[in-house]
Amino acid sequence: MTLVSQAVFARMCKVSPKSVTKWKHEKRLVMQGVLVDVESTEELMKRHRRKGSPVVLFAEEVTRTGNTNRKDGNKSSVTQEKGNGRIVTLPCTEILEQLRHLDWTREFEWTPEAMHQRVHAAAKCIGWEVAESDLRDDGHWGGMQLRITEHLAKHGLTEDAVAAGFGYELFPFQVLQEVRKELEPALGPDDTAAIDRTLLPLLARPFYEHDRPDH
């Protein structure tokens, strides 16, 4: 399953965002929360749209420079990775460059439900997960916590499994900041990171409704 924002889906189809909004109102999109399920939407449109699927670009191609036309059968080097092609290992510098191109180009919804969907999916981009707690006492502040999924699976919920938000004090925008921070090279330009490329656009700024480029 490939999940993308409506803005990304518009670029994949080479249409305006207004066209995608119209398709959504006409129930031609298969939505998972605030994101478009690309494969399911393609199947739906193939059955009910005279021209078939409108998708002409792969999801990762709209986040890279040098886009390739999907109908030519050509794929970028990223699409040739092993496995399902969603999880790829790239240099951190390249990932951050992709994010810089994505920054301020996306339209996000700012409702609590939409932000909930976004932060949970954004954490999965790097293989982490978000836990939430409404508890408010001496050690908890009723918010979010970032956990390292791989460590949880191997060792359980130990201190090393919590990447940020020990007291569940994180707001959604802080979750996005922490996940993106994890992609910054720690040791040098040769550092790499494994990401789910379909979810990378969720880590683009803005992180909150009033986030601005000069902040």
KERODO-661123 format. One record per atom (N, C-alpha, C, CB): x, z negated, y; residue in three letters. Coordinates in steps of 0.02 Angstrom, whole numbers, padded with zeros to 5 digits, always signed. Glycine has a CB too. Layout:
// residues N
XZYALA ...
This chain:
// residues 215
+00042+00000-00059MET +00000+00000+00000MET +00044+00000+00062MET -00048-00061+00000MET +00032+00048+00107THR +00068+00052+00170THR +00021+00031+00226THR +00096+00123+00182THR +00038-00021+00262LEU -00003-00047+00316LEU +00032-00034+00383LEU -00018-00123+00307LEU -00003-00003+00429VAL +00025+00012+00495VAL -00027-00003+00549VAL +00048+00086+00499VAL -00004-00011+00609SER -00050-00021+00665SER -00085+00045+00680SER -00012-00047+00727SER -00140+00041+00718GLN -00176+00101+00737GLN -00132+00148+00779GLN -00240+00083+00775GLN -00089+00119+00821ALA -00045+00160+00862ALA +00004+00199+00820ALA -00007+00116+00912ALA +00032+00167+00768VAL +00078+00201+00723VAL +00040+00255+00685VAL +00111+00152+00674VAL -00021+00240+00662PHE -00059+00289+00625PHE -00074+00350+00667PHE -00125+00258+00599PHE -00085+00339+00732ALA -00097+00396+00777ALA -00036+00441+00779ALA -00114+00371+00847ALA +00024+00411+00782ARG +00085+00452+00782ARG +00096+00486+00715ARG +00145+00408+00799ARG +00077+00453+00661MET +00084+00484+00595MET +00040+00547+00590MET +00065+00434+00540MET -00017+00545+00625CYS -00064+00601+00623CYS -00054+00650+00682CYS -00136+00575+00624CYS -00008+00632+00728LYS +00003+00672+00788LYS -00061+00682+00827LYS +00033+00740+00769LYS -00098+00628+00835VAL -00158+00628+00876VAL -00154+00571+00926VAL -00222+00622+00832VAL -00200+00569+00972SER -00201+00516+01023SER -00229+00452+00993SER -00242+00538+01084SER -00210+00394+01021PRO -00239+00331+00998PRO -00315+00331+01003PRO -00211+00273+01038PRO -00343+00368+01052LYS -00415+00371+01059LYS -00448+00403+00998LYS -00434+00409+01122LYS -00414+00452+00969SER -00440+00485+00909SER -00444+00436+00851SER -00397+00545+00889SER -00392+00395+00844VAL -00392+00345+00790VAL -00446+00293+00802VAL -00323+00312+00784VAL -00455+00272+00864THR -00509+00225+00880THR -00576+00255+00862THR -00507+00206+00955THR -00585+00320+00876LYS -00648+00354+00859LYS -00657+00354+00783LYS -00647+00427+00886LYS -00604+00369+00745TRP -00608+00368+00672TRP -00628+00299+00647TRP -00542+00390+00640TRP -00600+00247+00679LYS -00616+00179+00658LYS -00690+00166+00668LYS -00575+00128+00698LYS -00717+00185+00726HIS -00789+00175+00739HIS -00832+00215+00691HIS -00805+00194+00811HIS -00806+00272+00669GLU -00843+00314+00621GLU -00832+00291+00549GLU -00822+00387+00629GLU -00794+00236+00541LYS -00780+00207+00475LYS -00742+00256+00430LYS -00845+00186+00441LYS -00697+00295+00461ARG -00655+00340+00422ARG -00588+00308+00405ARG -00643+00404+00461ARG -00575+00249+00433LEU -00513+00213+00418LEU -00527+00156+00370LEU -00481+00185+00483LEU -00480+00145+00324VAL -00483+00087+00280VAL -00438+00034+00310VAL -00462+00104+00206VAL -00467-00020+00334MET -00430-00071+00370MET -00415-00131+00326MET -00468-00093+00432MET -00355-00159+00335GLN -00337-00223+00305GLN -00324-00270+00364GLN -00273-00217+00257GLN -00376-00306+00385GLY -00370-00345+00445GLY -00367-00299+00505GLY -00307-00391+00443GLY -00312-00303+00544VAL -00304-00259+00603VAL -00260-00198+00587VAL -00275-00298+00661VAL -00238-00191+00525LEU -00192-00137+00507LEU -00228-00084+00466LEU -00133-00164+00468LEU -00203-00022+00470VAL -00231+00034+00433VAL -00196+00040+00366VAL -00223+00100+00473VAL -00236+00042+00312ASP -00211+00055+00244ASP -00204+00131+00239ASP -00258+00025+00188ASP -00142+00156+00242VAL -00130+00227+00248VAL -00154+00265+00186VAL -00055+00241+00259VAL -00134+00243+00126GLU -00151+00280+00066GLU -00227+00282+00055GLU -00117+00249+00005GLU -00260+00225+00064SER -00333+00223+00054SER -00369+00265+00106SER -00358+00150+00056SER -00343+00265+00167THR -00373+00306+00220THR -00365+00380+00204THR -00342+00289+00288THR -00306+00398+00179GLU -00296+00468+00160GLU -00345+00490+00106GLU -00224+00478+00135GLU -00355+00448+00056GLU -00401+00464+00002GLU -00472+00471+00029GLU -00400+00410-00053GLU -00491+00426+00074LEU -00558+00429+00103LEU -00567+00493+00144LEU -00571+00368+00148LEU -00517+00511+00184MET -00523+00570+00225MET -00521+00634+00184MET -00468+00571+00278MET -00483+00634+00130LYS -00481+00693+00086LYS -00550+00708+00058LYS -00431+00683+00029LYS -00589+00656+00047ARG -00656+00664+00018ARG -00708+00683+00071ARG -00677+00601-00018ARG -00699+00657+00132HIS -00753+00663+00180HIS -00734+00702+00244HIS -00776+00595+00199HIS -00673+00724+00251ARG -00653+00761+00311ARG -00639+00833+00291ARG -00590+00730+00345ARG -00668+00881+00327ARG -00663+00951+00309ARG -00591+00974+00304ARG -00701+00994+00359ARG -00549+00950+00350LYS -00479+00971+00349LYS -00435+00927+00305LYS -00452+00971+00420LYS -00465+00880+00271GLY -00426+00835+00228GLY -00389+00782+00266GLY -00378+00875+00187GLY -00336+00756+00236SER -00297+00703+00268SER -00264+00728+00331SER -00245+00675+00220SER -00268+00689+00386PRO -00235+00710+00449PRO -00162+00689+00453PRO -00272+00681+00508PRO -00138+00652+00403VAL -00070+00624+00406VAL -00018+00679+00396VAL -00061+00568+00353VAL +00029+00684+00442VAL +00082+00735+00436VAL +00152+00704+00437VAL +00075+00785+00493VAL +00157+00640+00455LEU +00222+00607+00456LEU +00220+00544+00413LEU +00242+00589+00528LEU +00276+00527+00382PHE +00282+00465+00346PHE +00287+00408+00396PHE +00342+00466+00299PHE +00266+00348+00374ALA +00266+00290+00420ALA +00334+00276+00449ALA +00240+00229+00383ALA +00386+00280+00408GLU +00453+00263+00433GLU +00479+00315+00482GLU +00502+00256+00375GLU +00451+00376+00479GLU +00477+00429+00522GLU +00455+00419+00594GLU +00453+00495+00498GLU +00401+00384+00605VAL +00380+00372+00674VAL +00418+00314+00705VAL +00306+00360+00678VAL +00459+00279+00666THR +00499+00225+00693THR +00572+00245+00699THR +00494+00163+00649THR +00586+00308+00682ARG +00655+00333+00686ARG +00657+00391+00736ARG +00681+00357+00616ARG +00716+00406+00762THR +00723+00466+00804THR +00724+00526+00758THR +00789+00463+00848THR +00726+00585+00769GLY +00731+00639+00721GLY +00676+00638+00670GLY +00796+00635+00687GLY +00612+00639+00690ASN +00556+00641+00643ASN +00556+00706+00604ASN +00491+00633+00681ASN +00527+00702+00544THR +00523+00760+00499THR +00451+00774+00484THR +00563+00748+00434THR +00432+00837+00480ASN +00364+00855+00465ASN +00350+00844+00391ASN +00349+00927+00485ASN +00301+00803+00375ARG +00287+00786+00306ARG +00266+00846+00266ARG +00233+00733+00302ARG +00229+00893+00296LYS +00203+00950+00259LYS +00257+00999+00241LYS +00150+00984+00298LYS +00317+00991+00269ASP +00373+01033+00249ASP +00405+01008+00185ASP +00426+01035+00304ASP +00386+00948+00163GLY +00414+00919+00103GLY +00481+00887+00114GLY +00421+00971+00051GLY +00504+00882+00177ASN +00568+00852+00192ASN +00560+00778+00206ASN +00602+00887+00250ASN +00606+00738+00182LYS +00603+00666+00194LYS +00668+00643+00224LYS +00588+00628+00129LYS +00664+00591+00265SER +00724+00562+00293SER +00761+00524+00238SER +00708+00515+00353SER +00823+00505+00251SER +00862+00471+00200SER +00830+00405+00178SER +00932+00457+00225SER +00793+00374+00224VAL +00762+00310+00207VAL +00711+00318+00151VAL +00729+00279+00267VAL +00675+00375+00149THR +00622+00383+00100THR +00650+00396+00030THR +00577+00441+00119THR +00714+00406+00025GLN +00744+00420-00039GLN +00772+00358-00073GLN +00798+00472-00032GLN +00758+00300-00046GLU +00781+00238-00076GLU +00746+00227-00144GLU +00769+00178-00029GLU +00777+00189-00188LYS +00748+00177-00254LYS +00687+00132-00249LYS +00800+00146-00301LYS +00652+00125-00304GLY +00593+00082-00306GLY +00534+00115-00272GLY +00607+00014-00274GLY +00490+00075-00243ASN +00431+00103-00210ASN +00447+00130-00141ASN +00377+00051-00206ASN +00509+00123-00119GLY +00529+00152-00055GLY +00510+00110+00005GLY +00499+00218-00048GLY +00473+00055-00005ARG +00454+00014+00053ARG +00509-00034+00072ARG +00390-00025+00038ARG +00543-00062+00021ILE +00596-00110+00035ILE +00662-00073+00038ILE +00598-00166-00019ILE +00695-00075+00095VAL +00758-00041+00104VAL +00809-00089+00134VAL +00750+00022+00148VAL +00872-00077+00120THR +00926-00116+00149THR +00963-00073+00200THR +00975-00142+00094THR +00964-00096+00261LEU +00994-00058+00316LEU +01040-00103+00356LEU +00939-00027+00362LEU +01088-00074+00392PRO +01129-00115+00437PRO +01084-00148+00489PRO +01183-00071+00472PRO +01099-00211+00505CYS +01059-00247+00555CYS +01059-00211+00622CYS +01085-00318+00563CYS +01115-00181+00639THR +01119-00146+00703THR +01070-00088+00705THR +01190-00120+00715THR +01061-00054+00648GLU +01013+00002+00645GLU +00941-00023+00649GLU +01023+00043+00581GLU +00928-00079+00616ILE +00860-00107+00618ILE +00842-00127+00689ILE +00855-00168+00571ILE +00889-00160+00723LEU +00876-00182+00792LEU +00868-00123+00839LEU +00931-00227+00816LEU +00905-00069+00825GLU +00897-00009+00865GLU +00827+00021+00856GLU +00951+00043+00847GLU +00803+00021+00794GLN +00735+00044+00782GLN +00685+00001+00819GLN +00719+00043+00707GLN +00696-00064+00818LEU +00650-00109+00853LEU +00651-00098+00928LEU +00666-00182+00837LEU +00709-00085+00955ARG +00714-00072+01027ARG +00674-00010+01046ARG +00787-00065+01049ARG +00673+00040+01002HIS +00633+00099+01015HIS +00559+00084+01009HIS +00653+00156+00967HIS +00542+00035+00968LEU +00472+00017+00957LEU +00446-00031+01011LEU +00464-00014+00889LEU +00490-00069+01041ASP +00469-00119+01091ASP +00427-00087+01146ASP +00530-00154+01121ASP +00371-00120+01161TRP +00327-00102+01217TRP +00292-00035+01206TRP +00367-00100+01280TRP +00293-00009+01144THR +00258+00053+01130THR +00195+00041+01089THR +00304+00102+01094THR +00184-00021+01068ARG +00128-00037+01024ARG +00073-00073+01062ARG +00152-00080+00965ARG +00012-00063+01039GLU -00045-00100+01066GLU -00069-00148+01012GLU -00102-00051+01088GLU -00066-00213+01027PHE -00086-00264+00979PHE -00150-00298+01003PHE -00030-00315+00968PHE -00187-00324+00955GLU -00245-00365+00973GLU -00222-00438+00977GLU -00302-00357+00920GLU -00252-00476+01023TRP -00228-00544+01036TRP -00278-00598+01015TRP -00213-00551+01110TRP -00327-00580+00976THR -00372-00631+00951THR -00335-00675+00901THR -00435-00599+00918THR -00356-00737+00891PRO -00323-00780+00841PRO -00320-00748+00772PRO -00359-00847+00837PRO -00375-00714+00753GLU -00377-00683+00687GLU -00325-00627+00682GLU -00447-00655+00673GLU -00319-00587+00735ALA -00271-00532+00734ALA -00199-00558+00733ALA -00281-00487+00795ALA -00185-00609+00771MET -00118-00637+00772MET -00101-00670+00705MET -00111-00688+00828MET -00151-00701+00674HIS -00141-00730+00607HIS -00120-00676+00558HIS -00206-00764+00582HIS -00155-00619+00559GLN -00138-00563+00515GLN -00067-00538+00530GLN -00189-00506+00523GLN -00052-00532+00595ARG +00012-00503+00614ARG +00071-00546+00592ARG +00015-00493+00689ARG +00068-00611+00605VAL +00126-00653+00590VAL +00137-00659+00515VAL +00118-00722+00620VAL +00083-00662+00476HIS +00091-00666+00403HIS +00123-00602+00376HIS +00023-00679+00369HIS +00101-00545+00401ALA +00130-00482+00378ALA +00201-00473+00404ALA +00086-00423+00402ALA +00214-00495+00466ALA +00281-00488+00495ALA +00332-00529+00455ALA +00282-00510+00568ALA +00313-00588+00433ALA +00359-00629+00392ALA +00375-00594+00327ALA +00328-00698+00378ALA +00325-00560+00298LYS +00337-00523+00235LYS +00385-00465+00245LYS +00271-00497+00207LYS +00393-00442+00308CYS +00439-00388+00321CYS +00509-00404+00297CYS +00440-00372+00396CYS +00530-00468+00302ILE +00597-00488+00280ILE +00594-00532+00217ILE +00633-00525+00336ILE +00536-00533+00185GLY +00530-00570+00122GLY +00518-00644+00131GLY +00590-00561+00082GLY +00493-00665+00190TRP +00477-00735+00202TRP +00401-00744+00201TRP +00506-00759+00269TRP +00379-00805+00211GLU +00308-00818+00213GLU +00293-00872+00266GLU +00281-00839+00144GLU +00231-00872+00288VAL +00208-00920+00338VAL +00161-00970+00307VAL +00175-00884+00398VAL +00173-01034+00319ALA +00127-01087+00299ALA +00096-01117+00362ALA +00163-01143+00256ALA +00035-01141+00356GLU +00000-01169+00413GLU -00027-01238+00397GLU -00056-01123+00436GLU -00033-01279+00449SER -00060-01346+00441SER -00099-01366+00503SER -00004-01397+00426SER -00158-01394+00492ASP -00197-01420+00548ASP -00183-01494+00560ASP -00272-01409+00536ASP -00142-01523+00517LEU -00128-01594+00520LEU -00088-01612+00583LEU -00090-01617+00458LEU -00109-01663+00618ARG -00073-01687+00677ARG -00059-01761+00669ARG -00114-01673+00743ARG +00004-01777+00658ASP +00024-01847+00654ASP +00095-01853+00680ASP +00019-01874+00580ASP +00132-01905+00662ASP +00199-01915+00689ASP +00248-01860+00671ASP +00226-01981+00665ASP +00235-01825+00615GLY +00283-01773+00593GLY +00256-01703+00595GLY +00306-01788+00525GLY +00193-01694+00615HIS +00163-01628+00615HIS +00127-01615+00681HIS +00115-01620+00556HIS +00128-01552+00702TRP +00098-01535+00766TRP +00043-01482+00760TRP +00151-01509+00813TRP +00021-01471+00699GLY -00035-01424+00690GLY -00019-01353+00709GLY -00093-01447+00729GLY +00025-01321+00671GLY +00045-01252+00686GLY +00070-01216+00625GLY +00098-01251+00740GLY +00124-01178+00633MET +00150-01137+00579MET +00221-01156+00560MET +00149-01063+00600MET +00238-01139+00498GLN +00305-01151+00472GLN +00328-01088+00435GLN +00305-01213+00424GLN +00391-01070+00444LEU +00420-01012+00410LEU +00458-01035+00349LEU +00466-00973+00458LEU +00444-01002+00292ARG +00476-01020+00230ARG +00511-00960+00198ARG +00426-01050+00181ARG +00567-00974+00164ILE +00605-00922+00130ILE +00577-00915+00060ILE +00682-00937+00130ILE +00542-00862+00047THR +00505-00854-00016THR +00550-00857-00077THR +00468-00788-00016THR +00608-00824-00073GLU +00653-00822-00131GLU +00676-00892-00150GLU +00713-00778-00115GLU +00692-00933-00100HIS +00714-01002-00114HIS +00656-01042-00144HIS +00739-01036-00050HIS +00596-01032-00119LEU +00538-01067-00147LEU +00529-01052-00220LEU +00475-01049-00109LEU +00537-00989-00238ALA +00527-00968-00307ALA +00580-00999-00353ALA +00530-00892-00313ALA +00641-01008-00328LYS +00696-01033-00370LYS +00700-01109-00370LYS +00761-01005-00346LYS +00689-01140-00313HIS +00703-01212-00306HIS +00643-01254-00283HIS +00760-01221-00259HIS +00588-01222-00266GLY +00531-01260-00241GLY +00538-01275-00167GLY +00524-01324-00279GLY +00494-01315-00141LEU +00492-01329-00070LEU +00542-01384-00052LEU +00421-01350-00048LEU +00605-01364-00045THR +00657-01410-00022THR +00670-01395+00052THR +00722-01403-00066THR +00713-01435+00081GLU +00730-01426+00152GLU +00758-01357+00166GLU +00779-01479+00175GLU +00797-01330+00117ASP +00829-01265+00127ASP +00779-01208+00125ASP +00882-01254+00075ASP +00719-01221+00101ALA +00668-01168+00097ALA +00634-01157+00164ALA +00617-01185+00044ALA +00640-01205+00210VAL +00606-01200+00274VAL +00654-01169+00325VAL +00581-01270+00299VAL +00637-01109+00347ALA +00681-01074+00394ALA +00670-01097+00466ALA +00669-00999+00390ALA +00609-01117+00482ALA +00594-01140+00550ALA +00525-01173+00549ALA +00595-01081+00601ALA +00516-01221+00595GLY +00451-01254+00600GLY +00442-01311+00551GLY +00396-01205+00590GLY +00492-01355+00547PHE +00488-01410+00498PHE +00426-01453+00508PHE +00551-01454+00504PHE +00405-01461+00570GLY +00345-01501+00584GLY +00284-01459+00596GLY +00357-01545+00644GLY +00284-01397+00570TYR +00228-01351+00581TYR +00214-01345+00656TYR +00165-01375+00544TYR +00268-01337+00695GLU +00259-01336+00767GLU +00261-01266+00797GLU +00312-01379+00800GLU +00269-01215+00755LEU +00277-01148+00782LEU +00211-01117+00804LEU +00310-01104+00731LEU +00212-01084+00862PHE +00157-01042+00883PHE +00169-00972+00854PHE +00151-01040+00962PHE +00118-00929+00851PRO +00127-00862+00822PRO +00184-00823+00855PRO +00064-00823+00829PRO +00190-00825+00922PHE +00243-00786+00954PHE +00312-00812+00934PHE +00235-00788+01030PHE +00317-00877+00919GLN +00381-00905+00897GLN +00398-00884+00826GLN +00380-00981+00902GLN +00347-00875+00785VAL +00359-00849+00718VAL +00389-00779+00723VAL +00293-00846+00677VAL +00362-00737+00765LEU +00388-00669+00774LEU +00459-00671+00800LEU +00343-00629+00822LEU +00473-00716+00847GLN +00541-00722+00873GLN +00590-00742+00819GLN +00542-00773+00931GLN +00571-00790+00777GLU +00615-00815+00725GLU +00629-00762+00672GLU +00585-00877+00692GLU +00577-00724+00654VAL +00587-00672+00603VAL +00633-00618+00631VAL +00518-00641+00583VAL +00622-00598+00692ARG +00665-00547+00722ARG +00736-00572+00730ARG +00637-00525+00790ARG +00744-00636+00747LYS +00810-00665+00755LYS +00850-00661+00689LYS +00805-00738+00777LYS +00814-00665+00633GLU +00847-00662+00568GLU +00880-00594+00557GLU +00797-00677+00512GLU +00858-00543+00592LEU +00885-00476+00584LEU +00947-00464+00628LEU +00833-00425+00600LEU +00965-00511+00669GLU +01024-00504+00712GLU +01087-00514+00670GLU +01022-00554+00771GLU +01138-00471+00678PRO +01200-00479+00640PRO +01230-00548+00652PRO +01250-00424+00659PRO +01243-00584+00598ALA +01271-00652+00604ALA +01347-00651+00604ALA +01245-00697+00548ALA +01376-00606+00564LEU +01448-00606+00555LEU +01483-00546+00587LEU +01464-00607+00482LEU +01447-00491+00595GLY +01478-00431+00623GLY +01433-00371+00615GLY +01545-00418+00591GLY +01455-00313+00640PRO +01415-00253+00639PRO +01400-00226+00569PRO +01450-00199+00678PRO +01436-00250+00518ASP +01424-00226+00450ASP +01370-00265+00414ASP +01489-00229+00411ASP +01341-00316+00445ASP +01288-00355+00414ASP +01228-00310+00399ASP +01267-00414+00458ASP +01196-00322+00342THR +01137-00284+00323THR +01079-00332+00309THR +01152-00240+00261THR +01019-00304+00307ALA +00960-00343+00291ALA +00912-00299+00252ALA +00926-00371+00356ALA +00875-00331+00207ALA +00823-00296+00169ALA +00757-00307+00205ALA +00819-00322+00095ALA +00722-00252+00219ILE +00659-00257+00254ILE +00606-00213+00220ILE +00667-00235+00327ILE +00543-00231+00232ASP +00488-00187+00214ASP +00476-00143+00275ASP +00422-00228+00194ASP +00497-00080+00269ARG +00497-00037+00328ARG +00427-00025+00356ARG +00530+00030+00311ARG +00375-00030+00314THR +00308-00017+00338THR +00283-00072+00385THR +00259-00009+00279THR +00315-00131+00380LEU +00293-00188+00421LEU +00337-00198+00482LEU +00294-00251+00379LEU +00391-00161+00487LEU +00438-00171+00543LEU +00405-00164+00612LEU +00495-00121+00538LEU +00357-00118+00622PRO +00326-00113+00689PRO +00293-00178+00713PRO +00275-00058+00689PRO +00276-00223+00667LEU +00244-00285+00687LEU +00293-00332+00723LEU +00216-00320+00626LEU +00358-00318+00717LEU +00409-00359+00750LEU +00429-00331+00818LEU +00471-00365+00705LEU +00394-00280+00840ALA +00407-00252+00906ALA +00373-00295+00959ALA +00383-00179+00911ALA +00404-00301+01017ARG +00373-00335+01073ARG +00319-00290+01103ARG +00425-00356+01126ARG +00266-00319+01129PRO +00257-00389+01150PRO +00240-00436+01093PRO +00203-00393+01203PRO +00260-00500+01100PHE +00246-00551+01051PHE +00184-00592+01069PHE +00305-00597+01044PHE +00163-00588+01131TYR +00102-00622+01151TYR +00071-00583+01209TYR +00116-00697+01172TYR +00011-00600+01226GLU -00029-00558+01272GLU +00005-00546+01339GLU -00096-00589+01283GLU +00039-00596+01365HIS +00069-00590+01431HIS +00145-00580+01428HIS +00053-00652+01472HIS +00169-00561+01370ASP +00240-00545+01362ASP +00255-00482+01402ASP +00259-00536+01286ASP +00309-00483+01439ARG +00328-00426+01481ARG +00401-00409+01471ARG +00313-00441+01556ARG +00421-00346+01483PRO +00491-00325+01472PRO +00542-00365+01510PRO +00498-00253+01490PRO +00523-00393+01568ASP +00571-00430+01608ASP +00576-00503+01590ASP +00555-00423+01680ASP +00538-00525+01537HIS +00540-00595+01517HIS +00601-00608+01474HIS +00475-00616+01480HIS 
